[in-house]
């Protein structure tokens, strides 16, 4: 029997400040709520928040998000980004069993399918995580999905590629290339909507709810303060995804 299509929402780079405070003169809390409460995010099976929840790892940022999602009617999977502090995060979100040697990585099974989450908060994916990913995915016959914060490739983003790209791309790509049942990878970090190919795999870069950075300029340049988010529909031999912005019809 063919499995049903799962609907997954991805929110990334919320960069919440201390509680409801503005960040870089942007109402990041309002932007987060715009994505979270969007009609496009109704009837989800899973919500993923893929790093940089906080702008400066303040407890108030995590407290704010935790208070919003406590009433979420579907499971929420969270990973840290480079602006986060995992120790503080663990006080506000249930990361029990998901932290190993100071890294937050895990497998989440839903409706008979497997989704993997890696921790790239320090700009790398550790060898321990890569070995674990290769071993765990080899136990699964069906296709899997992968979420992490940093793109495991350069993306043609002149500002982010130059300054904030993943530090061990070659090592990460070497492992990913061996995982035949992984075709789709979802990331954030770049504050832009982008799609890149690495071999037979597609990397989907999800925009930020905080702000978007112009990818065509090698210095920091805000291109928009409109929040963006992603919706994924994943079925058997089927994967469709769309990015929405607050001004998307």
C-alpha positions as CSV (number, residue, x, y, z in Angstrom):
1,X,0.0,0.0,0.0
2,X,1.4,3.4,-1.0
3,X,2.2,5.6,2.0
4,X,0.5,8.9,2.5
5,X,2.2,12.2,1.7
6,X,3.8,13.8,4.7
7,X,3.6,17.6,5.0
8,X,6.6,19.1,6.8
9,X,7.1,22.8,7.6
10,X,10.6,24.3,7.9
11,X,11.3,27.5,9.8
12,X,14.9,28.6,10.0
13,X,17.1,31.4,11.3
14,X,14.5,33.1,13.5
15,X,17.2,35.0,15.4
16,X,14.9,35.9,18.3
17,X,16.5,38.4,20.7
18,X,15.8,38.8,24.4
19,X,12.1,38.1,24.5
20,X,10.1,40.4,22.2
21,X,12.9,42.8,21.5
22,X,13.8,44.0,18.0
23,X,16.9,42.6,16.4
24,X,18.6,45.0,13.9
25,X,15.5,47.1,14.0
26,X,13.4,44.1,12.7
27,X,10.4,42.7,14.6
28,X,11.8,39.1,14.5
29,X,9.1,37.8,16.8
30,X,6.3,39.1,14.5
31,X,8.2,37.6,11.5
32,X,8.4,34.2,13.3
33,X,4.7,34.3,14.1
34,X,3.9,35.2,10.5
35,X,5.6,32.0,9.4
36,X,4.3,29.8,12.2
37,X,0.7,30.9,11.9
38,X,0.6,31.0,8.1
39,X,-2.2,29.2,6.4
40,X,0.4,27.4,4.3
41,X,1.6,25.7,7.6
42,X,-1.8,24.3,8.4
43,X,-2.3,20.5,8.6
44,X,1.4,19.7,9.1
45,X,2.7,16.3,10.1
46,X,6.0,17.8,11.4
47,X,7.5,21.1,12.1
48,X,11.3,21.6,11.8
49,X,13.2,24.6,13.2
50,X,16.6,24.3,11.7
51,X,18.9,26.5,13.7
52,X,19.8,30.0,14.8
53,X,16.7,30.1,17.0
54,X,18.3,32.8,19.0
55,X,20.3,35.8,17.8
56,X,22.7,35.7,20.7
57,X,21.9,32.5,22.6
58,X,19.9,34.4,25.3
59,X,17.5,32.4,27.5
60,X,14.7,34.8,26.6
61,X,14.9,33.8,23.0
62,X,14.5,30.1,23.7
63,X,11.8,30.8,26.3
64,X,9.8,32.8,23.8
65,X,9.9,30.1,21.1
66,X,9.3,27.3,23.6
67,X,6.2,29.2,24.8
68,X,4.8,29.5,21.3
69,X,5.4,25.9,20.2
70,X,4.2,24.3,23.4
71,X,0.7,24.2,22.0
72,X,1.8,22.9,18.6
73,X,-0.4,20.0,17.5
74,X,2.4,18.2,15.7
75,X,5.9,17.1,16.6
76,X,8.6,19.7,16.5
77,X,12.2,18.8,15.6
78,X,14.9,21.3,16.5
79,X,18.6,21.6,15.7
80,X,21.1,24.3,16.7
81,X,22.8,26.8,14.5
82,X,25.9,28.9,14.9
83,X,24.1,31.6,17.0
84,X,22.7,29.0,19.4
85,X,24.0,27.6,22.7
86,X,23.0,23.9,23.0
87,X,23.3,23.9,26.8
88,X,20.9,26.8,27.2
89,X,18.6,25.3,24.5
90,X,18.4,22.1,26.4
91,X,16.7,23.9,29.3
92,X,13.8,25.0,27.2
93,X,13.3,22.1,24.6
94,X,13.1,18.4,25.0
95,X,16.5,17.3,23.6
96,X,16.6,14.1,25.8
97,X,18.5,11.4,24.0
98,X,19.4,13.7,21.1
99,X,22.7,15.2,22.5
100,X,25.9,13.1,22.1
101,X,29.3,14.4,23.1
102,X,28.0,18.0,23.0
103,X,26.4,17.7,19.6
104,X,22.6,17.5,18.8
105,X,22.0,14.9,16.2
106,X,19.3,12.2,15.9
107,X,17.0,10.2,13.7
108,X,13.3,10.8,13.8
109,X,10.8,8.2,12.4
110,X,7.4,9.3,11.3
111,X,4.8,7.2,9.5
112,X,7.4,4.5,8.7
113,X,9.9,6.9,7.2
114,X,13.1,8.3,8.6
115,X,14.4,11.9,8.8
116,X,17.9,12.7,10.0
117,X,19.1,15.8,11.8
118,X,22.8,16.8,12.2
119,X,24.5,19.5,14.2
120,X,26.7,22.0,12.3
121,X,26.6,24.7,14.9
122,X,30.4,25.1,15.0
123,X,30.6,25.3,11.3
124,X,31.5,21.6,10.8
125,X,29.8,18.3,10.9
126,X,31.9,16.1,13.2
127,X,33.4,12.8,12.0
128,X,31.4,11.1,14.7
129,X,28.1,12.4,13.2
130,X,29.2,11.5,9.7
131,X,30.0,7.9,10.7
132,X,26.7,7.6,12.6
133,X,24.7,9.0,9.6
134,X,26.4,6.5,7.2
135,X,25.7,3.6,9.5
136,X,22.1,4.5,10.4
137,X,21.0,5.2,6.8
138,X,22.5,1.9,5.7
139,X,19.9,0.2,7.8
140,X,17.1,1.7,5.8
141,X,15.8,0.6,2.4
142,X,13.6,3.6,1.7
143,X,14.7,7.1,0.9
144,X,15.4,9.4,3.8
145,X,15.6,13.2,4.4
146,X,18.3,15.2,6.0
147,X,18.2,18.5,7.9
148,X,21.1,20.5,9.1
149,X,21.9,24.2,9.6
150,X,24.8,24.9,7.2
151,X,24.6,24.0,3.5
152,X,27.1,21.1,2.8
153,X,28.2,23.0,-0.4
154,X,29.0,26.4,-1.7
155,X,25.8,28.0,-3.1
156,X,26.9,31.0,-5.2
157,X,26.0,33.3,-2.3
158,X,28.8,35.9,-2.6
159,X,28.6,37.1,1.1
160,X,27.8,33.8,2.9
161,X,30.1,31.6,0.8
162,X,33.0,33.9,1.4
163,X,32.6,34.3,5.2
164,X,30.3,31.7,6.7
165,X,30.3,28.5,4.6
166,X,30.7,25.0,6.2
167,X,34.4,24.5,7.1
168,X,34.6,20.7,6.2
169,X,32.6,20.6,3.1
170,X,34.9,18.1,1.4
171,X,34.7,15.6,4.3
172,X,30.9,16.0,4.5
173,X,30.3,15.6,0.8
174,X,32.5,12.4,0.8
175,X,30.1,10.8,3.3
176,X,26.9,12.1,1.7
177,X,28.0,10.7,-1.7
178,X,28.0,7.2,-0.2
179,X,24.4,7.4,1.0
180,X,22.4,6.2,-2.0
181,X,19.0,6.5,-0.3
182,X,19.5,10.2,0.5
183,X,18.4,12.6,-2.3
184,X,17.0,15.7,-0.6
185,X,18.8,17.9,2.0
186,X,17.3,20.9,3.7
187,X,19.3,23.6,5.3
188,X,19.1,27.3,6.4
189,X,21.9,29.6,7.5
190,X,22.3,31.6,4.2
191,X,19.3,33.9,4.7
192,X,18.3,33.3,1.1
193,X,16.2,30.9,-1.0
194,X,18.6,28.7,-3.1
195,X,18.8,25.3,-4.6
196,X,22.0,23.5,-5.3
197,X,23.0,20.1,-6.6
198,X,25.8,17.9,-5.2
199,X,26.0,14.8,-7.3
200,X,22.6,13.1,-7.2
201,X,21.5,15.1,-4.2
202,X,19.6,18.4,-4.1
203,X,20.3,20.9,-1.3
204,X,17.4,23.2,-0.6
205,X,18.4,26.4,1.3
206,X,15.5,27.8,3.2
207,X,15.2,31.5,3.8
208,X,15.2,33.1,7.2
209,X,12.2,34.5,9.1
210,X,14.5,37.2,10.4
211,X,15.7,38.8,7.1
212,X,17.1,38.0,3.7
213,X,20.7,38.8,2.6
214,X,21.5,39.8,-1.0
215,X,23.5,36.8,-2.5
216,X,24.9,38.9,-5.3
217,X,27.1,41.2,-3.2
218,X,30.2,40.2,-1.3
219,X,29.5,42.6,1.6
220,X,26.5,42.4,3.9
221,X,23.4,43.9,2.2
222,X,19.9,43.4,3.4
223,X,17.6,42.5,0.5
224,X,14.4,42.1,2.5
225,X,13.0,42.1,6.0
226,X,10.1,39.9,4.9
227,X,10.1,36.5,6.6
228,X,10.4,33.3,4.5
229,X,9.7,29.6,5.3
230,X,9.4,26.3,3.5
231,X,6.7,23.6,3.1
232,X,7.7,20.1,2.0
233,X,5.4,17.4,0.8
234,X,7.1,14.0,0.9
235,X,5.6,10.8,-0.4
236,X,6.7,7.6,-1.9
237,X,8.9,8.4,-4.9
238,X,7.6,12.0,-4.5
239,X,9.0,15.2,-3.1
240,X,7.7,18.6,-3.7
241,X,8.7,21.8,-1.9
242,X,7.8,25.5,-2.0
243,X,9.1,28.5,-0.3
244,X,6.8,31.2,0.9
245,X,7.4,34.8,1.9
246,X,5.1,37.1,3.8
247,X,4.3,38.8,0.6
248,X,3.8,35.5,-1.4
249,X,0.2,35.1,-2.6
